Amino acid sequence: MAKQLFANNATSMLSGILTQGGNVLVCSNGEGNRFPSPTADEYFLLTIYTKDAYANEQKVEVVKVTSRAGDTLM
């Protein structure tokens, strides 16, 4: 059974624009270590969102991350 990992209040900005259907996220330089490093049968959930001009969260999506290499989440 897969084991869920947690990192309380871990945040990062993405280093670039996401593409539709993409499966790789790249955090800002040096910020990937804020998140867990899943191994076999481990994962963590990540919430991705944009903010409007008033800092309201928009376009919210929760994704399952099964691997991290440095600042790259997959």
Long-range contacts (C-beta under 8 A, 24 or more apart in sequence): 1-41, 2-41, 2-42, 2-43, 3-41, 3-42, 3-43, 4-42, 4-43, 4-44, 4-45, 5-36, 5-38, 5-42, 5-43, 5-44, 6-36, 6-44, 7-34, 7-35, 7-36, 7-44, 10-34, 10-35, 14-48, 15-71, 18-48, 23-74, 24-72, 24-73, 24-74, 25-63, 25-65, 25-72, 25-73, 25-74, 26-71, 26-72, 26-73, 27-71, 27-72, 27-73, 28-71, 29-71, 30-71, 31-71, 32-68, 32-69, 32-70, 32-71, 32-72, 32-73, 33-70, 35-65, 35-68, 35-73, 36-68, 37-68, 38-65, 38-66, 38-67, 38-68, 42-66, 46-73
